[in-house]
Amino acid sequence: MVPEDGFRATRTAVPRLGAWVEGNGVRWRVWAPGHQRVEAVIHDARGQPGRIVPLAPESGDCFGALMEGHGAGTLYKLRVDGEGPFPDPWSRSQPLGVHGPSEVGVPDFEWTDAGWKGVEPESLVIYEVHVGTATPEGTFEALISRLPGLKDLGVTALEIMPVAAFPGVRNWGYDGVDLFAPLHAYGGPEGLRRLIDAAHARGLAVLIDAVYNHFGPDGNYLRAYSPHYFTGRHHTPWGDAVNYDSEGSAYVRSLVLSNVEMWIRDYHADGLRLDAAHAIVDEGTPHLLTEIAERARASAPGRRVLVIAEDERNERKLLRPSPEGHGLDGVWADDFHHQLRRAFAGDSEGYYQDYTGSTEDLARTLRQGWFYEGQVSKNLGHARGTKAEGLEPWRFVHCIQNHDQVGNRALGERLGHDVSPAAFRAMSTLLLMSPYTPLLFMGQEWNASTPFLYFTDHNEELGRLVTEGRRKEFAGFTRFAGAEVPDPQAPRTFTRSKLDWSEAEQPEHAGVRALYRELLHLRVSEPALKDVRAGAHDARALGPDALMLERRGGGQGFQVIVSVRGTLEHRVPTGAEVVLWSEAPRFGGTLDAAPLKDGMLRLQGPAAAVVRFTPKG
């Protein structure tokens, strides 16, 4: 589609931007259309300005210069037509924060992962982690000590919530403004490389959560250089959309694609999770999502690279190869979470009004991968979704909790706050025994009790608006009536969200971790559970209060029977055996013996059992 102003976005290459070491000096190149003068202002280690280096006009509305005698570690800002100086939005490091000087860096880390080829997508078990709250120290380095335990659990990939520099030191990461600069408070570029190298040594992949649908409001200096980083032609929940299809968009697209390349090439990341891909608006061809997938894979020849989107539209074209689709590897499919939450916790407000939580609808979601395939959404007021038929199950990322589904609740309550321990075990069993890619939110494997709240560290004025907006947001929800929503700006809101790993050793939590370990071991050791092809599973309701998921492959079959409530009696195939039941004492339950007698399985819900059998014929 051609925009109304008649401009057709080009897909031409643009010159390298930012600052880098070249020979025995530092090279700058800045895109600043419409401006007459750009200067680099050198800063000392304390962030104080000093020498001024004029940048000469270059082609393509750029300015550039080479300063001899300087190298890695040089601190600088940029002055535009006498205004500023401002940090460089293409900066690779911001050691003094997003408002401080930028730092010239070089990717000279001594990697030890030469033999690492990545993980196959069919084997993905994703562990979502927020670096700042995952450990007491809140750093990349501190997270390294947790890798052996995650590997032993059965995790195959870390998914790190956004690490691009954001204002302050407390933030989920979705307010990032310097895409190329890993947050200094987490350990900066060196710390992130050490974490990824250590993860690969343990056989764990690392996915970076990348935000390309908007920039944060605090520390965002893009408009100081060009008005074309954003466009008024499209709008998002965060205001004017990032400009991917109008005048100047070639440079904006290059910002994103260079960032994709950096994470994969310079940090050895194994892929990306794209935040809110539905809000990446691009009416040009090829779509930016297609180019992201292509650039990511081209950045690491010989290594498996994955691109997974968070996208609420249930669009199959995301997962179809180009030119039919965008060629992404996977997508978050939250319908599974919403159906389970409605069934076990009773949530019914907001988007939960679109879900019944009935066993029929749960089974349908398990058969399809997502529930909405074109039905009208009551919450949205229009049709949502397309057919999932033929798409491999591993392409759908399912969860029973994630950072959004916990942190976007008023009090940051985890699932375990709202359902019984028995229900938590049953839901976990269904999640990990399905053919879909499971995502665990940090601490889920022991049913952590610590909340994950919404926290920020903005300037005083913006912080006040965020606090007021957060409390207004939940004023209309009946379940939070009278509750005081924690202040996102308060340091205690952040510290309360830190994981308490000692909980995992306590009896009421250790059983849950044992359940997760056994389920994940079954997932990789049993032929029927390793088969994640389309058509190798089925699901159906067993009345209004129970359902069954069936898996087949490698000459064997498995039934996962879940009782949501009440008493269930279900006849299993002849010769079947119960290999795991969620209410076993070692998992924290009270059911000593397998609930199977004379071919009849008996469960008192909420509970789940995993049954192995040999198919006939």
C-alpha positions in Angstrom: 0.0 0.0 0.0 1.3 3.5 -0.9 0.9 6.0 2.0 -1.5 9.0 1.3 1.5 11.4 0.9 2.6 9.3 -2.1 5.8 8.1 -0.5 6.7 4.5 -0.9 9.1 3.2 1.7 12.3 1.9 0.2 14.2 -1.2 1.3 17.6 0.2 0.3 20.6 -0.4 2.5 21.7 2.5 4.8 25.2 3.2 6.1 26.4 2.0 9.4 25.4 4.3 12.2 26.7 4.9 15.8 30.3 4.9 17.0 32.9 2.2 16.6 36.6 1.6 16.7 38.3 2.0 13.3 42.0 1.6 13.1 43.5 3.6 16.0 40.6 5.9 16.3 36.8 6.2 16.8 34.4 6.6 13.8 31.0 8.3 14.3 28.1 8.4 11.9 24.8 10.1 12.8 21.6 10.3 10.8 20.2 13.8 11.4 18.0 14.9 8.4 17.1 18.6 8.3 20.0 19.6 10.6 23.0 21.7 9.8 25.6 20.9 12.4 26.4 17.8 14.5 29.3 17.5 17.0 30.6 14.8 19.3 31.3 16.0 22.8 33.9 13.8 24.5 33.3 13.2 28.2 35.6 12.1 31.0 35.1 9.1 33.3 32.9 11.2 35.6 30.6 12.2 32.7 31.9 15.7 32.4 32.1 17.3 28.9 35.4 18.2 27.3 36.8 18.2 23.7 34.4 18.9 20.8 34.7 17.0 17.6 32.8 18.4 14.6 31.1 15.8 12.3 31.1 16.6 8.6 28.0 16.3 6.3 27.9 13.0 4.4 25.4 11.5 1.9 22.0 10.3 3.1 21.4 13.1 5.6 24.3 11.8 7.7 27.2 13.4 9.5 30.5 11.6 10.3 34.0 11.9 11.6 37.1 9.9 12.6 38.9 10.9 15.7 42.4 9.5 15.9 44.0 8.4 19.2 40.9 7.2 20.9 39.3 3.7 21.2 37.1 1.5 23.2 35.9 3.1 26.4 35.6 6.6 24.9 32.6 8.4 26.4 30.7 10.9 24.3 27.4 12.7 23.6 26.2 14.4 20.5 25.2 18.0 20.0 22.7 18.8 17.2 22.5 22.4 15.9 23.9 23.6 19.2 21.2 21.7 21.2 22.1 19.0 23.8 24.4 17.3 24.0 22.3 14.1 23.9 23.2 10.4 24.3 23.5 8.4 21.0 20.4 6.3 20.3 22.7 3.8 18.5 25.0 3.5 21.5 26.4 0.1 22.4 26.8 1.0 26.1 25.4 3.5 28.6 27.5 3.0 31.8 26.1 6.1 33.5 22.5 5.5 32.5 20.2 6.5 29.7 20.8 10.2 30.2 24.5 9.9 30.6 27.2 9.8 27.9 27.4 6.9 25.5 30.4 4.6 25.4 32.4 3.2 22.5 32.6 -0.6 22.7 34.1 -3.5 20.8 32.8 -7.1 20.8 36.1 -8.7 21.9 34.8 -11.3 24.3 36.7 -14.6 24.5 33.9 -17.1 23.7 34.1 -20.7 24.6 31.1 -21.9 22.7 32.6 -22.7 19.3 30.8 -26.0 19.1 27.4 -24.7 20.1 24.8 -25.2 17.4 21.6 -24.1 19.3 18.6 -26.2 20.2 16.0 -27.8 18.0 12.6 -26.0 18.4 10.8 -29.3 19.0 12.7 -29.6 22.2 12.1 -26.2 23.6 11.2 -25.8 27.3 11.4 -22.0 27.9 12.2 -20.4 31.3 11.2 -16.8 31.3 13.4 -14.7 33.7 13.6 -11.1 34.8 17.3 -10.5 35.5 16.8 -7.8 38.2 14.5 -9.9 40.4 15.7 -13.5 39.6 18.5 -13.3 42.2 19.3 -11.1 45.3 22.1 -9.4 43.3 19.9 -8.9 40.2 22.8 -9.3 37.7 23.7 -11.5 34.7 26.6 -12.8 36.7 24.5 -13.9 39.6 22.1 -15.8 37.3 25.0 -18.0 36.1 24.9 -20.0 39.4 21.3 -21.0 38.7 21.9 -22.5 35.3 22.9 -26.0 36.5 19.6 -26.3 38.5 17.6 -25.2 35.5 19.4 -27.7 33.2 18.7 -30.5 35.8 15.0 -29.5 35.9 14.7 -30.0 32.2 14.7 -26.4 30.9 16.4 -26.0 27.4 16.2 -22.3 26.9 16.3 -19.1 29.0 14.1 -16.3 27.8 15.4 -13.0 29.3 13.0 -10.2 29.7 14.3 -7.0 27.9 17.8 -5.9 28.9 18.1 -2.8 26.5 18.9 0.2 28.7 15.9 1.8 30.4 15.7 4.7 32.9 16.9 3.9 36.4 17.6 0.5 37.7 14.1 -0.9 38.4 11.9 -1.7 35.4 10.4 -4.7 33.6 12.4 -3.6 30.5 9.6 -2.6 28.2 10.5 1.1 28.7 13.9 0.6 26.9 15.3 3.5 24.9 18.8 2.3 23.9 18.2 -0.9 22.0 21.9 -1.7 21.6 23.1 -1.1 25.2 22.5 -3.9 27.7 21.6 -2.4 31.1 24.7 -1.4 33.1 23.0 -2.2 36.4 22.6 -5.9 35.2 26.3 -6.1 34.3 26.4 -4.4 30.9 27.7 -6.0 27.7 30.4 -8.0 29.4 28.0 -9.5 31.9 25.4 -10.5 29.2 28.1 -12.2 27.2 29.4 -14.1 30.2 25.8 -15.3 31.0 25.2 -16.5 27.4 28.6 -18.2 27.2 27.9 -20.0 30.5 24.4 -21.0 29.4 25.8 -22.6 26.2 28.4 -24.5 28.3 25.5 -26.0 30.1 23.5 -26.9 27.0 21.0 -24.0 27.4 19.9 -21.7 24.7 19.2 -18.0 25.4 16.4 -15.9 23.8 16.4 -12.1 24.2 13.1 -10.4 24.6 13.2 -7.5 22.1 10.9 -4.5 22.0 10.4 -3.0 18.5 6.8 -1.8 18.7 7.6 1.3 20.9 10.2 3.1 22.8 10.0 4.2 26.5 9.2 7.8 27.2 12.1 8.6 29.6 15.5 8.9 28.0 14.2 8.7 24.5 16.2 11.2 22.4 15.3 9.9 19.0 13.3 13.0 18.0 16.4 15.2 18.8 18.0 13.7 15.7 15.1 13.1 13.3 11.3 13.5 13.3 11.1 10.4 11.1 11.8 7.8 13.8 8.0 8.0 14.4 4.9 8.4 12.2 1.5 9.9 12.8 0.1 7.6 10.1 -0.3 4.8 12.6 -1.0 4.8 16.3 -0.4 2.3 19.1 -1.3 2.1 22.8 2.0 4.0 23.3 1.2 6.9 20.9 2.6 7.5 17.5 3.9 4.3 15.9 7.6 3.6 15.2 8.0 4.6 11.5 8.6 1.4 9.4 6.8 2.4 6.2 7.0 6.2 5.6 9.6 8.8 4.8 12.9 8.0 6.4 11.8 4.5 7.4 14.9 2.9 5.8 17.0 4.2 8.6 14.5 3.2 11.2 14.2 -0.3 9.8 18.0 -0.4 9.8 18.0 0.5 13.5 15.9 -2.6 14.3 17.6 -5.0 11.8 21.1 -3.9 13.0 19.9 -4.6 16.6 18.6 -8.1 15.6 22.0 -8.8 14.0 23.9 -7.6 17.1 22.0 -9.8 19.6 22.7 -12.9 17.4 26.2 -12.2 16.1 27.9 -10.2 18.9 26.1 -11.7 21.9 25.6 -15.3 20.5 21.9 -15.2 21.5 19.9 -18.1 20.1 17.0 -16.1 19.1 14.4 -13.4 20.0 11.1 -13.1 21.6 9.3 -10.2 19.8 7.2 -8.1 22.2 3.7 -7.2 21.0 4.4 -8.0 17.3 0.8 -7.1 16.5 1.8 -3.5 17.3 4.6 -3.4 14.8 2.8 -1.6 12.0 4.2 -1.9 8.5 2.2 -1.5 5.3 5.3 -2.0 3.0 6.7 -5.1 1.4 8.4 -7.1 2.8 7.0 -6.7 6.2 9.5 -5.9 9.0 8.7 -9.2 10.8 9.8 -11.1 7.7 13.0 -9.2 7.5 13.6 -9.7 11.3 13.4 -13.4 10.8 15.6 -13.4 7.8 18.3 -11.2 9.4 18.3 -13.2 12.6 19.1 -16.4 10.8 21.6 -14.9 8.5 23.5 -13.5 11.5 24.6 -17.0 12.7 25.3 -19.4 9.8 25.4 -23.0 11.0 23.6 -22.2 14.2 19.9 -22.7 14.9 18.3 -19.3 15.6 14.6 -18.9 16.6 12.3 -16.0 16.4 9.1 -16.2 18.5 6.4 -13.5 18.5 4.0 -12.3 21.2 1.0 -11.6 19.1 -2.6 -11.6 20.2 -4.2 -12.0 16.7 -3.9 -15.8 16.3 -2.7 -15.3 12.7 -1.3 -18.3 11.0 0.6 -16.1 8.5 3.1 -15.4 11.3 4.2 -19.0 11.1 4.0 -19.7 7.4 7.2 -19.3 5.3 7.8 -16.3 3.1 6.2 -15.1 0.8 3.0 -16.6 2.1 3.8 -15.5 5.7 6.4 -14.0 7.8 8.5 -17.1 8.5 8.6 -16.9 12.3 9.3 -20.0 14.3 6.7 -19.7 17.0 4.0 -17.5 18.7 2.7 -17.0 22.2 -0.8 -18.6 22.2 -2.4 -17.3 25.3 -5.9 -18.8 24.8 -4.7 -21.9 26.6 -3.7 -19.9 29.7 -7.0 -18.0 29.6 -9.2 -21.1 29.4 -7.3 -22.7 32.3 -7.4 -19.6 34.4 -11.2 -19.3 33.8 -11.7 -23.0 34.7 -9.6 -23.2 37.8 -9.5 -19.7 39.2 -12.8 -18.3 37.9 -11.4 -15.1 36.3 -14.2 -13.5 34.2 -13.4 -9.8 33.7 -11.6 -8.1 30.9 -10.4 -10.5 28.2 -11.4 -13.5 30.3 -15.0 -12.8 29.3 -14.1 -14.3 26.0 -13.5 -17.7 27.6 -15.8 -20.2 29.3 -13.2 -22.5 30.8 -15.5 -25.4 30.0 -13.8 -28.8 29.4 -15.2 -28.7 25.9 -13.4 -25.4 25.1 -10.3 -26.5 26.9 -10.2 -29.7 24.8 -10.8 -27.6 21.6 -7.9 -25.3 22.5 -5.6 -28.3 23.1 -6.6 -29.8 19.7 -6.1 -26.6 17.8 -3.2 -24.8 19.6 -5.3 -21.7 20.1 -9.1 -21.3 20.6 -10.1 -18.3 18.5 -10.1 -19.2 14.8 -12.4 -16.4 13.5 -15.1 -16.3 16.2 -16.2 -12.8 17.3 -14.5 -11.7 20.5 -16.9 -10.2 23.0 -14.0 -8.2 24.6 -12.7 -6.8 21.2 -16.0 -6.5 19.5 -14.8 -8.2 16.2 -13.7 -11.5 14.8 -10.3 -12.8 15.9 -8.0 -15.5 14.7 -7.4 -17.8 11.8 -7.3 -21.6 11.4 -4.4 -23.3 13.0 -4.9 -26.5 11.0 -1.6 -28.0 9.8 0.7 -25.9 12.0 3.1 -28.0 14.1 2.2 -28.0 17.8 5.8 -26.9 18.9 5.2 -23.6 17.2 2.6 -22.6 19.9 4.1 -21.4 23.2 1.7 -22.2 26.1 1.9 -21.2 29.7 -0.1 -21.2 32.9 1.7 -18.0 34.0 4.1 -15.4 32.5 5.3 -12.0 33.4 2.2 -10.3 32.0 -0.3 -12.7 33.5 1.3 -12.3 36.9 2.6 -8.7 36.9 -0.4 -7.1 35.2 -2.5 -8.2 38.1 -3.0 -5.4 40.7 -1.1 -7.2 43.5 1.3 -9.2 41.3 -0.3 -12.5 42.5 1.1 -15.7 41.0 -1.2 -18.5 40.0 -0.6 -20.2 43.3 -2.2 -17.4 45.2 -5.5 -18.0 43.4 -5.8 -21.8 43.0 -5.2 -24.7 45.4 -1.9 -26.6 45.4 -3.8 -29.5 43.9 -5.1 -27.4 41.1 -1.6 -26.0 40.5 -0.2 -29.5 40.1 -3.0 -30.5 37.8 -2.6 -27.5 35.6 1.2 -28.0 35.5 0.7 -31.6 34.4 -1.5 -30.7 31.5 0.9 -27.9 30.4 4.0 -30.1 30.5 2.4 -33.2 28.9 0.9 -31.4 25.9 2.8 -31.3 22.6 3.0 -27.5 22.7 6.1 -25.6 23.8 5.9 -24.9 27.5 7.0 -21.6 29.0 7.7 -21.4 32.7 7.8 -18.1 34.6 10.8 -18.0 37.0 9.9 -19.7 40.3 6.9 -21.5 38.8 8.7 -24.9 39.1 8.3 -24.7 42.9 5.1 -22.6 43.0 6.9 -19.6 44.4 4.9 -17.4 46.7 6.7 -14.1 46.0 4.7 -11.7 43.9 5.9 -10.2 40.6 4.7 -6.6 40.8 4.8 -3.8 38.3 7.8 -1.6 39.1 9.5 1.4 37.6 12.2 3.9 38.4 11.2 7.0 36.4 11.8 10.6 37.1 9.5 12.1 39.7 7.0 13.7 37.4 6.6 10.7 35.1 6.7 8.3 38.0 3.7 10.1 39.6 1.7 9.7 36.4 2.6 6.0 36.2 1.5 5.5 39.8 -1.8 7.3 39.3 -2.5 5.5 36.0 -1.8 2.1 37.6 -4.2 2.6 40.4 -6.9 4.0 38.1 -6.5 1.0 35.8 -7.7 -1.4 38.5 -10.4 0.8 40.1 -13.1 -0.8 38.1 -12.2 -4.5 38.8 -14.5 -5.9 41.5 -11.9 -8.4 42.8 -9.6 -5.5 43.7 -12.2 -3.2 45.2 -10.7 -1.5 48.3 -7.2 -2.9 47.6 -4.2 -0.6 47.6 -2.3 -1.1 44.4 1.4 -1.0 45.3 3.3 2.1 44.1 5.4 1.1 41.0 7.9 3.7 41.9 8.5 2.5 45.5 11.8 0.5 45.9 10.0 -1.9 48.1 7.7 -2.9 45.2 10.8 -4.0 43.4 12.4 -5.8 46.3 9.2 -7.7 47.1 9.3 -9.1 43.6 12.7 -10.8 44.1 12.6 -14.6 44.1 13.3 -16.4 47.3 15.2 -19.5 46.1 15.3 -21.0 49.6 11.6 -21.6 49.2 12.3 -24.4 46.7 13.8 -26.5 49.5 10.8 -26.2 51.8 8.5 -29.3 51.9 5.4 -27.6 50.5 7.5 -26.4 47.5 10.0 -29.2 47.0 7.2 -31.5 45.9 6.2 -29.2 43.1 9.7 -29.0 41.8 9.9 -32.8 41.9 6.7 -33.0 39.8 8.2 -30.6 37.2 11.4 -32.6 37.1 9.6 -35.9 36.5 7.2 -34.4 33.9 10.0 -32.9 31.9 11.9 -36.1 32.1 8.9 -38.0 30.7 8.6 -35.4 28.0 12.1 -36.2 26.6 12.3 -39.9 27.3 9.0 -41.3 26.1 8.5 -41.7 22.3 4.9 -40.7 22.3 5.6 -37.5 24.2 8.6 -36.6 22.0 6.3 -36.7 18.9 5.2 -33.1 18.3 4.0 -33.4 14.7 0.6 -32.1 13.7 -2.0 -34.9 14.0 -0.2 -36.9 16.7 -2.5 -35.8 19.6 -6.1 -35.4 20.4 -8.2 -34.0 23.2 -11.8 -34.4 24.4 -14.0 -33.6 27.3 -14.9 -36.3 29.7 -18.1 -34.6 30.9 -18.4 -31.1 32.3 -15.7 -31.6 34.9 -12.9 -33.5 33.3 -10.9 -33.8 30.0 -8.4 -36.1 28.4 -5.4 -35.3 26.2 -4.1 -38.3 24.2 -0.6 -38.5 22.6 0.6 -41.3 20.3 3.9 -42.0 18.6 6.7 -44.6 18.5 4.3 -47.5 19.0 3.0 -46.2 22.3 0.3 -44.0 23.6 -0.3 -41.7 26.6 -3.4 -40.4 28.1 -3.3 -37.3 30.4 -6.5 -37.2 32.3 -7.4 -34.1 34.3 -10.3 -33.7 36.7 -11.1 -30.1 37.2 -13.5 -30.7 40.1 -15.5 -33.5 41.6 -15.0 -37.3 41.3 -14.0 -38.8 37.9 -14.2 -42.4 36.9 -12.6 -43.2 33.6 -11.9 -46.6 32.0 -8.4 -46.7 30.5 -7.2 -48.9 27.6 -6.5 -52.6 28.5 -3.1 -53.1 30.0 -2.5 -49.4 30.7 -0.4 -48.3 33.7 -0.4 -45.0 35.6 3.2 -43.6 35.4 2.5 -40.4 37.3 -0.3 -38.9 39.3 -0.2 -35.3 40.5 -1.5 -36.1 44.0 1.3 -38.5 44.9 2.9 -37.7 48.3 6.3 -37.0 46.7 4.6 -34.1 44.9 2.8 -32.8 47.9 -0.4 -34.8 47.6 -2.0 -37.4 49.7 -2.8 -40.3 47.3 -0.4 -43.1 48.2 -1.3 -45.6 45.5 -1.9 -45.2 41.8 -5.6 -44.3 41.3 -6.2 -47.3 39.0 -8.1 -50.5 39.8 -9.6 -53.1 37.4 -9.0 -50.8 34.5 -10.8 -47.9 36.1 -9.1 -44.6 36.9 -10.5 -42.7 39.8 -9.6 -39.1 40.5 -10.9 -36.6 43.0 -10.4 -33.2 41.4 -8.5 -31.1 41.0 -6.0 -33.8 40.0 -4.3 -35.3 37.0 -2.9 -38.6 36.0 -0.6 -39.7 33.2 -1.3 -43.2 31.8 0.8 -45.2 29.4 -0.7 -47.8 27.1 0.0 -49.8 23.9 -2.3 -48.8 21.0 -4.1 -51.6 19.2 -3.2 -52.4 15.6 
